[in-house]
Amino acid sequence: QVQLVESGGGLVQAGGSLRLSCVASGSIFSGNAMGWYRQAPGKARELVAIITSGGVTNEADSVKGRFTISRDNAKNTVYLQMNSLKPEDTAVYYCAAPLVTPIVWGRGTLVTVSS
């Protein structure tokens, strides 16, 4: 069964840091690009960062220089290190394999940044 489990969210003050983790089943992780997405209340889900199977990364302009995506292929895990958090980063964060269809979503992990 294809499965994605996100963790690491929580409540943090502005300027703080969090590290999110996503464990994926092997069938969806191996050899595929993985991405972190977020959805704030009342807004559409957006791509935050993506990493190829070979480790090439790209981040949205809104988080560039603050967020870093990485992966551990031995653990089928993708990470999102979030630094210098801002209140506008508050959202539910999801991981997914964007090029695998149909796209599978986990339950997400909530990040709340207080001002």
DSSP file with accessible surface (Angstrom, degrees, kcal/mol):
  #  RESIDUE AA STRUCTURE BP1 BP2  ACC     N-H-->O    O-->H-N    N-H-->O    O-->H-N    TCO  KAPPA ALPHA  PHI   PSI    X-CA   Y-CA   Z-CA
    1    1 A Q              0   0  211      0, 0.0     2,-0.3     0, 0.0    26,-0.1   0.000 360.0 360.0 360.0 129.6    0.0    0.0    0.0
    2    2 A V        +     0   0   59     25,-0.1     2,-0.3    24,-0.1    22,-0.0  -0.564 360.0 171.7 -70.7 130.4    1.3    3.4   -1.0
    3    3 A Q        -     0   0  113     -2,-0.3    22,-2.2   101,-0.1     2,-0.4  -0.999  25.4-170.6-148.0 142.9    1.7    5.5    2.1
    4    4 A L  E     -A   24   0A   9     -2,-0.3     2,-0.5    20,-0.2   103,-0.5  -0.998   8.3-171.4-131.5 130.2    3.2    8.9    3.1
    5    5 A V  E     -A   23   0A  73     18,-2.2    18,-2.3    -2,-0.4     2,-0.3  -0.953   5.4-164.8-129.1 113.4    3.5    9.9    6.8
    6    6 A E  E     +A   22   0A  17     -2,-0.5     2,-0.3    16,-0.2    16,-0.2  -0.678  15.9 161.2 -94.7 149.4    4.5   13.4    7.7
    7    7 A S  E     +A   21   0A  60     14,-2.4    14,-2.5    -2,-0.3   102,-0.1  -0.957  35.9  73.4-154.9 169.1    5.7   14.5   11.1
    8    8 A G        +     0   0   37     -2,-0.3    11,-0.3     1,-0.3    -1,-0.1   0.351  60.1 132.2 106.1  -5.6    7.6   17.3   12.9
    9    9 A G        +     0   0   27     12,-0.1     2,-0.3     9,-0.1    -1,-0.3  -0.163  21.7 125.5 -72.3 173.7    5.1   20.1   12.8
   10   10 A G  E     -d  111   0B  29    100,-0.7   102,-2.7    99,-0.1     2,-0.5  -0.984  58.9 -51.9 165.9-168.8    4.2   22.2   15.8
   11   11 A L  E     +d  112   0B 130     -2,-0.3     2,-0.3   100,-0.2   102,-0.2  -0.861  55.0 165.5-100.7 128.7    3.9   25.7   17.3
   12   12 A V  E     -d  113   0B  23    100,-2.6   102,-2.5    -2,-0.5     2,-0.2  -0.982  34.5-112.5-142.3 150.0    6.9   27.9   17.0
   13   13 A Q  E >   -d  114   0B 150     -2,-0.3     3,-2.3   100,-0.2    72,-0.2  -0.487  50.8 -81.9 -78.3 155.1    7.6   31.6   17.4
   14   14 A A  T 3  S+     0   0   48    100,-2.5    72,-0.2     1,-0.3    -1,-0.1  -0.283 120.3  30.4 -55.1 136.7    8.6   33.7   14.5
   15   15 A G  T 3  S+     0   0   52     70,-3.2    69,-0.6     1,-0.3    -1,-0.3   0.247  98.9 116.3  93.1 -10.7   12.3   33.4   13.8
   16   16 A G    <   -     0   0   21     -3,-2.3    69,-2.3    69,-0.2     2,-0.3  -0.079  57.0-123.4 -82.8-175.2   12.3   29.8   15.0
   17   17 A S        -     0   0   62     66,-0.2     2,-0.3    67,-0.2    66,-0.2  -0.932  20.5-179.9-132.6 152.2   13.1   26.5   13.3
   18   18 A L  E     - B   0  82A  34     64,-2.1    64,-3.3    -2,-0.3     2,-0.5  -0.980  16.9-145.8-143.7 153.6   11.4   23.2   12.6
   19   19 A R  E     - B   0  81A 129    -11,-0.3     2,-0.3    -2,-0.3    62,-0.2  -0.973  16.2-159.6-123.5 117.6   12.4   20.1   10.8
   20   20 A L  E     - B   0  80A   0     60,-2.8    60,-2.1    -2,-0.5     2,-0.3  -0.691   4.7-162.3 -93.5 147.8    9.7   18.1    9.0
   21   21 A S  E     -AB   7  79A  27    -14,-2.5   -14,-2.4    -2,-0.3     2,-0.4  -0.954   7.1-168.8-127.1 149.5   10.1   14.5    8.1
   22   22 A a  E     -AB   6  78A   0     56,-1.8    56,-2.3    -2,-0.3     2,-0.5  -0.950   6.0-160.9-139.6 116.9    8.1   12.4    5.6
   23   23 A V  E     -AB   5  77A  76    -18,-2.3   -18,-2.2    -2,-0.4     2,-0.3  -0.864  16.7-169.6 -97.4 126.9    8.5    8.6    5.4
   24   24 A A  E     -A    4   0A   4     52,-2.9   -20,-0.2    -2,-0.5     2,-0.1  -0.855  27.4-103.9-117.5 150.2    7.3    7.1    2.2
   25   25 A S    >>  -     0   0   28    -22,-2.2     4,-1.6    -2,-0.3     3,-1.5  -0.414  38.5-112.9 -66.3 150.3    6.6    3.6    1.0
   26   26 A G  H 3> S+     0   0   30      1,-0.3     4,-2.0     2,-0.2    -1,-0.1   0.818 111.4  63.2 -58.2 -33.1    9.4    2.3   -1.2
   27   27 A S  H 34 S+     0   0   89      1,-0.2    -1,-0.3     2,-0.2   -25,-0.1   0.769 112.9  34.6 -66.5 -25.1    7.1    2.1   -4.3
   28   28 A I  H <4 S+     0   0    4     -3,-1.5    -1,-0.2   -25,-0.1    -2,-0.2   0.692 121.9  44.7-100.0 -23.3    6.6    5.8   -4.3
   29   29 A F  H >< S+     0   0    2     -4,-1.6     3,-2.1     2,-0.1    -2,-0.2   0.921  84.7  93.5 -89.3 -48.1   10.0    7.0   -3.1
   30   30 A S  T 3< S-     0   0   75     -4,-2.0     3,-0.1     1,-0.3    23,-0.1  -0.251 106.7  -8.0 -59.3 122.6   12.6    5.0   -5.0
   31   31 A G  T 3  S+     0   0   59      1,-0.2     2,-0.3    22,-0.1    -1,-0.3   0.512 110.5 111.8  75.4   6.7   13.8    6.8   -8.1
   32   32 A N  S <  S-     0   0   47     -3,-2.1    -1,-0.2    20,-0.1     2,-0.1  -0.851  71.0-111.9-116.0 149.6   11.2    9.6   -7.9
   33   33 A A        -     0   0   15     -2,-0.3    66,-0.4    19,-0.1     2,-0.4  -0.456  34.8-153.2 -66.2 146.4   11.4   13.3   -7.2
   34   34 A M  E     -E   51   0B   0     17,-2.6    17,-2.7    63,-0.2     2,-0.3  -0.961  10.3-167.0-125.4 146.2    9.8   14.2   -3.9
   35   35 A G  E     -EF  50  96B   0     61,-3.2    61,-2.0    -2,-0.4     2,-0.4  -0.933  18.1-138.7-133.3 153.8    8.2   17.5   -2.9
   36   36 A W  E     -EF  49  95B   0     13,-2.8    12,-3.2    -2,-0.3    13,-1.7  -0.947  27.3-179.0-106.7 134.5    6.9   19.4    0.1
   37   37 A Y  E     -EF  47  94B  29     57,-3.6    57,-2.5    -2,-0.4     2,-0.3  -0.836   8.6-158.3-124.1 163.9    3.7   21.3   -0.3
   38   38 A R  E     -EF  46  93B  16      8,-2.3     8,-2.9    -2,-0.3     2,-0.4  -0.992   6.8-161.2-144.8 153.7    1.7   23.5    2.1
   39   39 A Q  E     - F   0  92B  67     53,-2.1    53,-2.2    -2,-0.3     6,-0.2  -0.950   9.9-161.6-137.1 113.0   -1.9   24.6    2.4
   40   40 A A    >   -     0   0   24      4,-0.4     3,-2.4    -2,-0.4    51,-0.1  -0.551  45.3 -74.3 -86.6 157.7   -2.8   27.7    4.5
   41   41 A P  T 3  S+     0   0  114      0, 0.0    -1,-0.1     0, 0.0     3,-0.1  -0.277 119.0   4.1 -54.8 127.3   -6.4   28.2    5.6
   42   42 A G  T 3  S+     0   0   92      1,-0.2     2,-0.3    -3,-0.1    -2,-0.0   0.522 113.5 102.3  76.9   6.5   -8.5   29.4    2.7
   43   43 A K  S <  S-     0   0  147     -3,-2.4    -1,-0.2     1,-0.0     2,-0.1  -0.807  74.9-100.8-121.8 161.4   -5.7   29.1    0.2
   44   44 A A        -     0   0   83     -2,-0.3    -4,-0.4     1,-0.1     2,-0.2  -0.404  46.3 -94.4 -75.0 156.0   -4.7   26.6   -2.5
   45   45 A R        -     0   0   81     -6,-0.2     2,-0.3    -2,-0.1    -6,-0.2  -0.503  48.7-166.1 -69.0 138.2   -2.1   24.0   -1.9
   46   46 A E  E     -E   38   0B  86     -8,-2.9    -8,-2.3    -2,-0.2     2,-0.4  -0.943  24.1-111.2-131.1 150.4    1.3   25.2   -3.2
   47   47 A L  E     +E   37   0B  74     -2,-0.3   -10,-0.3   -10,-0.2     3,-0.1  -0.658  31.3 176.6 -78.6 128.6    4.6   23.5   -3.9
   48   48 A V  E     -     0   0B   2    -12,-3.2    12,-3.0    -2,-0.4     2,-0.3   0.833  62.3 -11.8 -99.2 -44.8    7.3   24.7   -1.4
   49   49 A A  E     -EG  36  59B   2    -13,-1.7   -13,-2.8    10,-0.2    -1,-0.4  -0.991  55.9-160.5-158.8 153.1   10.3   22.6   -2.4
   50   50 A I  E     -EG  35  58B  46      8,-2.6     8,-1.9    -2,-0.3     2,-0.4  -0.982   0.9-167.1-140.3 148.2   11.3   19.7   -4.6
   51   51 A I  E     -EG  34  57B   6    -17,-2.7   -17,-2.6    -2,-0.3     6,-0.2  -0.997  17.0-136.4-137.2 132.4   14.2   17.3   -4.7
   52   52 A T    >   -     0   0   54      4,-2.6     3,-1.7    -2,-0.4   -20,-0.1  -0.271  35.0-100.5 -78.2 171.4   15.0   14.9   -7.5
   53   53 A S  T 3  S+     0   0   55      1,-0.3   -22,-0.1   -22,-0.2   -21,-0.1   0.814 125.9  52.6 -62.6 -25.2   16.1   11.3   -7.0
   54   54 A G  T 3  S-     0   0   71    -23,-0.1    -1,-0.3     2,-0.1   -21,-0.0   0.440 124.3-101.4 -91.8  -0.7   19.7   12.5   -7.5
   55   55 A G    <   +     0   0   39     -3,-1.7     2,-0.3     1,-0.3    -2,-0.1   0.515  69.3 146.4  98.1   6.4   19.5   15.2   -5.0
   56   56 A V        -     0   0  101      1,-0.0    -4,-2.6     2,-0.0    -1,-0.3  -0.629  31.8-162.3 -77.4 133.0   18.9   18.3   -7.2
   57   57 A T  E     -G   51   0B  64     -2,-0.3     2,-0.3    -6,-0.2    -6,-0.2  -0.781  21.0-179.0-120.2 158.7   16.7   20.8   -5.3
   58   58 A N  E     -G   50   0B  95     -8,-1.9    -8,-2.6    -2,-0.3     2,-0.3  -0.962   9.7-162.8-152.2 142.0   14.6   23.8   -6.0
   59   59 A E  E     -G   49   0B  32     -2,-0.3   -10,-0.2   -10,-0.2     5,-0.1  -0.913  29.1 -99.6-126.1 153.2   12.6   25.9   -3.6
   60   60 A A    >>  -     0   0   28    -12,-3.0     3,-1.7    -2,-0.3     4,-1.2  -0.366  36.6-115.6 -64.5 150.3    9.8   28.4   -4.0
   61   61 A D  T 34 S+     0   0  140      1,-0.3     3,-0.3     2,-0.2    -1,-0.1   0.834 113.2  63.8 -57.0 -34.2   10.9   32.1   -4.0
   62   62 A S  T 34 S+     0   0   60      1,-0.2    -1,-0.3     3,-0.0   -14,-0.1   0.700 116.5  27.0 -67.0 -18.7    8.9   32.6   -0.8
   63   63 A V  T X> S+     0   0    0     -3,-1.7     3,-2.5   -15,-0.2     4,-2.3   0.414  85.5 131.0-121.4  -2.4   11.1   30.2    1.2
   64   64 A K  T 3< S+     0   0  102     -4,-1.2     4,-0.1    -3,-0.3    -3,-0.0  -0.289  79.1  17.3 -60.3 133.6   14.3   30.4   -0.7
   65   65 A G  T 34 S+     0   0   81      2,-0.4    -1,-0.3     1,-0.1     3,-0.1   0.265 126.2  58.3  88.3 -12.2   17.3   30.9    1.7
   66   66 A R  T <4 S+     0   0   26     -3,-2.5    17,-2.1     1,-0.2     2,-0.4   0.697  99.1  51.5-115.6 -36.1   15.1   29.8    4.7
   67   67 A F  E  <  -C   82   0A   2     -4,-2.3    -2,-0.4    15,-0.2     2,-0.4  -0.858  60.1-168.4-108.2 143.5   13.9   26.2    3.8
   68   68 A T  E     -C   81   0A  78     13,-2.6    13,-3.0    -2,-0.4     2,-0.4  -0.994   6.6-155.6-133.4 126.0   16.1   23.3    2.7
   69   69 A I  E     +C   80   0A   4     -2,-0.4     2,-0.3    11,-0.2    11,-0.2  -0.780  22.0 162.1 -98.2 143.1   14.8   20.0    1.4
   70   70 A S  E     -C   79   0A  48      9,-1.7     9,-3.0    -2,-0.4     2,-0.3  -0.951  19.7-148.3-150.0 168.8   16.9   16.9    1.6
   71   71 A R  E     -C   78   0A  34     -2,-0.3     2,-0.5     7,-0.3     7,-0.2  -0.995  11.4-151.9-144.2 151.2   16.3   13.1    1.3
   72   72 A D  E > > -C   77   0A  50      5,-3.1     5,-1.9    -2,-0.3     3,-1.0  -0.932  11.9-169.4-120.6 101.3   17.8    9.9    2.8
   73   73 A N  G > 5S+     0   0   86     -2,-0.5     3,-0.6     1,-0.3    -1,-0.1   0.796  84.5  59.6 -65.8 -27.6   17.3    7.2    0.2
   74   74 A A  G 3 5S+     0   0   97      1,-0.2    -1,-0.3    -3,-0.1    -2,-0.0   0.771 114.4  36.7 -70.4 -24.0   18.2    4.5    2.6
   75   75 A K  G < 5S-     0   0  131     -3,-1.0    -1,-0.2     2,-0.2    -2,-0.2   0.312 103.5-125.5-108.9   4.5   15.4    5.5    4.9
   76   76 A N  T < 5 +     0   0   42     -3,-0.6   -52,-2.9    -4,-0.5     2,-0.4   0.890  67.8 136.4  51.6  41.5   12.8    6.4    2.2
   77   77 A T  E   < -BC  23  72A   9     -5,-1.9    -5,-3.1   -54,-0.2     2,-0.4  -0.954  42.5-164.6-127.7 138.3   12.6    9.7    4.0
   78   78 A V  E     -BC  22  71A   0    -56,-2.3   -56,-1.8    -2,-0.4     2,-0.3  -0.952  15.4-158.8-119.1 141.7   12.4   13.3    2.8
   79   79 A Y  E     -BC  21  70A  27     -9,-3.0    -9,-1.7    -2,-0.4     2,-0.4  -0.825  14.0-158.4-118.7 157.1   13.1   16.2    5.1
   80   80 A L  E     -BC  20  69A   0    -60,-2.1   -60,-2.8    -2,-0.3     2,-0.6  -0.916   9.6-161.5-135.3 107.1   12.3   19.9    5.2
   81   81 A Q  E     -BC  19  68A  61    -13,-3.0   -13,-2.6    -2,-0.4     2,-0.6  -0.822  12.0-166.2 -86.7 122.1   14.5   22.1    7.4
   82   82 A M  E     +BC  18  67A   0    -64,-3.3   -64,-2.1    -2,-0.6     2,-0.3  -0.952  11.0 173.0-117.6 117.2   12.7   25.4    8.0
   83   83 A N        +     0   0   59    -17,-2.1   -66,-0.2    -2,-0.6   -67,-0.2  -0.768  59.5  23.5-116.9 164.2   14.6   28.3    9.5
   84   84 A S  S    S-     0   0   68    -69,-0.6    -1,-0.2    -2,-0.3   -68,-0.2   0.904  84.7-159.7  49.1  48.7   13.7   31.9   10.1
   85   85 A L        -     0   0    3    -69,-2.3   -70,-3.2    -3,-0.2   -69,-0.2  -0.255   7.9-158.6 -65.2 146.4   10.0   31.0   10.2
   86   86 A K    >   -     0   0   86    -72,-0.2     3,-2.5   -71,-0.1     4,-0.2  -0.859  31.6-109.9-121.0 156.4    7.4   33.7    9.6
   87   87 A P  G >  S+     0   0   52      0, 0.0     3,-1.9     0, 0.0    26,-0.4   0.850 117.4  63.3 -55.0 -32.6    3.7   33.8   10.5
   88   88 A E  G 3  S+     0   0  129      1,-0.3   -48,-0.0   -48,-0.0    -3,-0.0   0.556  88.5  70.1 -72.4  -5.2    2.8   33.5    6.8
   89   89 A D  G <   +     0   0    1     -3,-2.5    -1,-0.3     2,-0.0     2,-0.2   0.523  69.9 121.8 -83.3  -6.0    4.5   30.0    6.9
   90   90 A T    <   +     0   0   36     -3,-1.9     2,-0.3    -4,-0.2    22,-0.2  -0.401  40.5 106.6 -60.5 124.6    1.6   28.8    9.0
   91   91 A A  E    S- H   0 111B   2     20,-2.0    20,-2.9    -2,-0.2     2,-0.5  -0.963  75.4 -81.6-178.2 170.5    0.0   25.9    7.1
   92   92 A V  E     -FH  39 110B  38    -53,-2.2   -53,-2.1    -2,-0.3     2,-0.4  -0.865  48.0-146.7 -90.7 128.7   -0.5   22.2    6.9
   93   93 A Y  E     -FH  38 109B   0     16,-3.0    16,-2.1    -2,-0.5     2,-0.3  -0.854  18.9-178.8-104.5 133.6    2.6   20.7    5.2
   94   94 A Y  E     -F   37   0B  33    -57,-2.5   -57,-3.6    -2,-0.4     2,-0.3  -0.912  15.8-146.6-126.3 151.8    2.4   17.6    3.0
   95   95 A a  E     +F   36   0B   0     -2,-0.3    11,-0.7   -59,-0.2     2,-0.3  -0.849  26.2 158.3-113.3 158.6    4.8   15.6    1.0
   96   96 A A  E     -F   35   0B   0    -61,-2.0   -61,-3.2    -2,-0.3     9,-0.1  -0.976  47.8-110.6-165.1 162.4    4.2   13.9   -2.3
   97   97 A A    >   -     0   0    1      7,-0.4     3,-1.7    -2,-0.3     7,-0.2  -0.903  33.8-163.1-100.1  99.1    5.8   12.4   -5.3
   98   98 A P  T 3  S+     0   0   32      0, 0.0    -1,-0.1     0, 0.0     5,-0.1   0.703  82.6  48.8 -65.3 -20.3    4.7   15.0   -7.9
   99   99 A L  T 3  S+     0   0  140    -66,-0.4     2,-0.6    -3,-0.1   -65,-0.1   0.389  90.5  91.5-100.9   3.5    5.4   12.9  -11.0
  100  100 A V  S <  S-     0   0   40     -3,-1.7     4,-0.2   -67,-0.1    -3,-0.1  -0.881  78.8-119.1 -99.7 119.8    3.7    9.8   -9.8
  101  101 A T  S    S+     0   0  123     -2,-0.6     2,-0.1     2,-0.1    -2,-0.0  -0.902  94.1  35.3-114.3 144.2    0.1    9.6  -10.8
  102  102 A P  S    S-     0   0  112      0, 0.0    -1,-0.1     0, 0.0     2,-0.1   0.562  99.4-128.3 -69.2 147.2   -2.4    9.4   -9.3
  103  103 A I        -     0   0   64     -2,-0.1     2,-0.4    -5,-0.1    -2,-0.1  -0.411  20.4-147.7 -68.1 137.5   -0.7   11.7   -6.8
  104  104 A V        -     0   0   43     -7,-0.2     2,-0.4    -4,-0.2    -7,-0.4  -0.910  10.7-161.5-110.1 135.1   -0.9   10.3   -3.2
  105  105 A W        -     0   0   90     -2,-0.4  -101,-0.2    -9,-0.1    -9,-0.1  -0.895   7.1-145.9-116.3 143.0   -1.2   12.6   -0.2
  106  106 A G        -     0   0   16    -11,-0.7  -101,-0.2    -2,-0.4     3,-0.1  -0.210  41.4 -92.6 -84.1-169.1   -0.5   11.9    3.5
  107  107 A R        -     0   0  243   -103,-0.5  -102,-0.1     1,-0.2   -13,-0.1   0.660  63.3-136.7 -82.3 -15.4   -2.4   13.5    6.3
  108  108 A G        -     0   0   18   -104,-0.2     2,-0.4   -13,-0.1   -14,-0.2  -0.036   6.3-102.4  84.6 169.3    0.0   16.3    6.6
  109  109 A T  E     - H   0  93B  18    -16,-2.1   -16,-3.0  -102,-0.1     2,-0.4  -1.000  29.9-123.9-136.1 133.3    1.6   18.0    9.6
  110  110 A L  E     - H   0  92B  96     -2,-0.4  -100,-0.7   -18,-0.2     2,-0.5  -0.634  21.2-169.3 -85.5 129.0    0.5   21.4   11.0
  111  111 A V  E     -dH  10  91B   0    -20,-2.9   -20,-2.0    -2,-0.4     2,-0.5  -0.978   4.4-174.9-114.9 124.1    3.0   24.2   11.4
  112  112 A T  E     -d   11   0B  48   -102,-2.7  -100,-2.6    -2,-0.5     2,-0.6  -0.987   5.0-166.6-122.6 122.9    1.9   27.2   13.3
  113  113 A V  E     -d   12   0B   6     -2,-0.5     2,-0.3   -26,-0.4  -100,-0.2  -0.947   9.6-154.5-112.3 118.6    4.1   30.3   13.6
  114  114 A S  E      d   13   0B  43   -102,-2.5  -100,-2.5    -2,-0.6    -2,-0.0  -0.658 360.0 360.0 -92.8 148.1    3.2   32.9   16.1
  115  115 A S              0   0  140     -2,-0.3    -1,-0.1  -102,-0.2   -29,-0.0  -0.343 360.0 360.0 -89.1 360.0    4.2   36.5   15.8
